[in-house]
Amino acid sequence: MLTKNLFKKPGNPLEWYDARSKNSMPDIPDQMCISCPECRAILLTGDLSENARVCPKCGHHFRMNARQRIGLVADPDTFAERDAQMTSSDLIGFPNYKKKLWHAKLASGENEAVVCGTARIGGSPCCLFVMEPYFMMGSMGTVVGEKVTRIFEYAARHSLPVVGFTVSGGARMQEGILSLMQMAKTSAAVKRHCDAGNLYVAVLTDPTTGGVTASFAMEADIILAEPGALIGFAGPRVIEQTMRQKLPPNFQRAEFLLEKGFVDEIVPRKSQRDSLAKLLSMHRRNL
């Protein structure tokens, strides 16, 4: 039986469109754009990456992973990683911890929440550790504490300065008291490194909180911070509930801590390599 549209020329699928969508907004994949949480500007992710993940409209500093930071501050092809294969295990049988570790490795591409090694910044040799926000929010467990301790011990043996980038939600509760012990262990390593006459520069990024703040993050000879970084031990809501007082505006932000003397200088991300190179050059030891 002949049908009405039997000899109708099929439409070109490249020219087809749905009349209902004629006036709709174009469909843009989520991976292509990101909204700035400060100024609400819509930014292309490619442009954001080229701008060191800093909003070109308002200067908001987005979080960046450890490898991006290393590429930003270290001289090209000078970073040599140490203790890369160290990874955490379920030491106290915490529910679902093994699954969380597995997801953290997939999300971050790292074995742990800190990357350590040696590098040169502006030609000056140094040890470098960078915490990874996409591995369980940079939480400090036994392996993080061990890797940070080892890099300070290596730096002390070889009379090298240490540059550290911190970003952390604090001690890793899935490892219980063993994670809290890392505060004392890392602090002791920083003290031995300092007693040997070596420089330690910390760069605090958003957020640096909990046990990391209460240990090696705030023990540096020179403490720098990124603009707007949240820095503190307990969170603002916990403090307000405990003290039953309203906190000042921008409490625990880098600018507030600079005003109170807890931070030496606020350095935008694009200036960090030059600032670190200058500091390392000024304190370079001729042994």
N, C-alpha and C positions, 0 to 999 in steps of 0.2 A: 504494500500500500504506500502510495506517494504521500509524503508529508510536506507541509508548507515550507519548511526551511531546509529541504533536502539538498538543494543546490546553492545554499547561501554560503558565501565565502567566509571561512573562519576568521575571527578577529586576531589581530597581532597581539600576543600577550604583553609585549613591551609597551603597546599603546593603550592597553586596557586600564580603566580606572573606575572606581566606584563613585557614582554621582553623589552618594551621601557623604563622601569624604572630601568633596570638592573644596569646602571652606574650612576644613579642619587643619590643626597644626601639624607640621611635618613630624614623622615618627623618628626620633633620634635615639639611638641606643644609649642606655645608661652609662656604659663605659666611656663614651665620648665626652661627656660633660659632667661637671660637678658644681654644686652651689656652695659659695663661700658662706660659712656660718656667721660671719661678722657683717658683711655688707650685702649679702644675698645675691651677689653678682653670679651670673652663669659663666663658668670658665671651661674652656676646652682642656681636657686632661693633658694633651700633648703640650699645649702652651704652658700649663702649670708646671709640668716636669722640666721644661726648658728654663723656667724661672725659679728653679730650686725649690719648687712646691711652696712658693710664697705668692699670695694673691697680689696681682699687679694693681688692683683697684684700691685696696685698703691696707695691704702689708700683712695680712693675717698669715701666720706660719702654720701650714698644714703639717701633720706628722709625716715623717719619712722613715723608710726602713734603714737598717744598719748599713747595708751595702751602698745605698745612695749617699749616706753621710760620709762613708769612707772615701767614695769617689769625689765628694765635694771638697774635702779638706786635705787629703793625702796627695803628695806628688804622684803623678802618673806612674804606674807599674812599680811602686815602691812598697806596697803593703804586702807583708808576708804573714799569713795567719798562723796562729799557734793554738794547739789543743782543739782543733776543729771537730774531732770525732767524739768528744765528750758529750754524753747525753744523760738525761735524768731517768730514773727508774722509780717504781712505786714502792718506796721504802717502808711505809707504814700501812699499806693496804687501804688507801683512801678510795672510797667508791668512785668509779668511773675515771680515775686519774689517768690510767693508761690510755683510755680513749681521748681524753683531753690533750695529752701529750701528742698523740698521733695527729689530731686535728690541728694542733699548734704547728707541728712540723710542716703539714701541708699548706697552711695559711701563710707561713712566713718563709718557707724554703730554707730554714735554718734548723740545726740540731738543738740549739738552746737559745735562751733569751739574751745572750751577749756574744759579741764577736770580738776576739782579742788577737793582737799581733804586733808586729813592728812596722814602722813606716818612716817616711821623711815628710816633713811639712816645711815648705820654704827652704828645703835643703838641709834642715836640721833633723838628725835622727831622734826617734822617740819610740816609746811603746804607746799603743793606742787600744782602747777598748770602747766599744759602741754597743749600747743596749738596744734590743730589738722590740719595738712596741707591738708587733704583730705576732709575737710568741707569748701568749698568756699575759699580755700587757706588760712585758718586761719584768715580770715578777721574779723575785730572787729566791731560788731554791739552792740546794746543796751544790749543784754543778755551776750555777752562776757565781756563787760565792767562791768556789774553788778556782774557777777560771780567772776571776778578778784578782784573787790572792796570788795565783801563779804569775800573772803578768807584772804585778808589783814586785814580786820576789826576783823575777828575771831582770826587771829594770834596776833593782838595787844591786844585783850582782854585776851588771854591765854599766853601771853609772849612767843610766838613761832617764830622761824625764818621762812622765806619764801624762797623756792627754786622755780624758775620759768624757764620753757623752752619756748622760743618764736620762732614762725615761722609764718610769716604773710605777706600778700600782702598789709596790711594797713587797713584803715577804710572802712567799708562796704558801698559803694555808694548807695545801694538799700534802706538805711535807712536815707540818707541825713544828715542834720545837727545833728540829734539825735545820729548818730554814731560818729561824730566829738566831741560831748559833752563828750563822754566816755574818751577822752584824759585827760580832766580836772578832771573828777571824779576819775579815777584810780590814777592819780598823787596825788590828795589830800589824797587818802587812803594810798598810799606809804609814804607820808610825815607824817601822823599820826602814822603809824607803826614805822617809823624811830624815831620820837620824843619820842616814848615810850621806846627807847633803844634797839630795836630788829634788827636782821640781815636780810638782803635781798640779795640773790645771784641769779643773772640772768645768764642763759646759752643761748646764741644767736645761733640759727641754721639757715640753709639756706632755704629760705631767711627770713630776718627780716627787713621789710621795712615800709615806710609810717607812719601812725599815731601811730602804736605800737612802732616803733623806737623813735618817737618824744614824747613818754610818758613813760610808765612803763618799757620798755625794757632797756632804758639807764639810769634809775634812781636808779639802784641797788648799794649797798655798794661795792660789788665785781662783776665784769662783766667778765664772761668766754665766750668763743666762740668755735665752732667746726671748724676744719681746712677747709679753702676754703669757709666758709659761706659768702653769700652776705648780707651786712649790710649797710643800708642807708635810707635816707628819700625819695628823688626823685631818679628815675632811671638814670643810666649813660647817656642814649640817651637824656633824658630831660635836664640834666645838660649841656651837650655839645651843645645842640641847644640854650639854654638860654645864656650860657657864650661865645659861639662861640670859644671854645678852646678845644684842644684835651686833654683828661684826661690821667693821668699816668697809666702805666700798672698795672693790678690787683686792680684798684681803687675800693673802697668799699668792698674789700674782707677782711676777718678776719685778715690776715697777715699784710695788709696795715694799718688797724685800730690799730693793736697792736703796730706797729712802730710809729704811731702818738699819741698814748696814750689814745685812746678811749676804748680799751679793756685791761684788766689786764693780761689775760693769755689765750692761745689757748690750749684746752684740748681735745685730741682724745676721741672718744666715749667710747672705752673700759676702759679708765682711769677715766671717769667721776664719777663713784660711789665712788672710793677711794678718789678722790680730794674733792668731796662734803662732804664725811664723815669726812675728816680731817678738812675742814673749819668749819663745824658745831660743831665738837668736840672742836676746838680752841675757838669758840665764845659761847660755851654753858653757859647759865645763871643758876646760882644756887639760885633759889628763895625760 
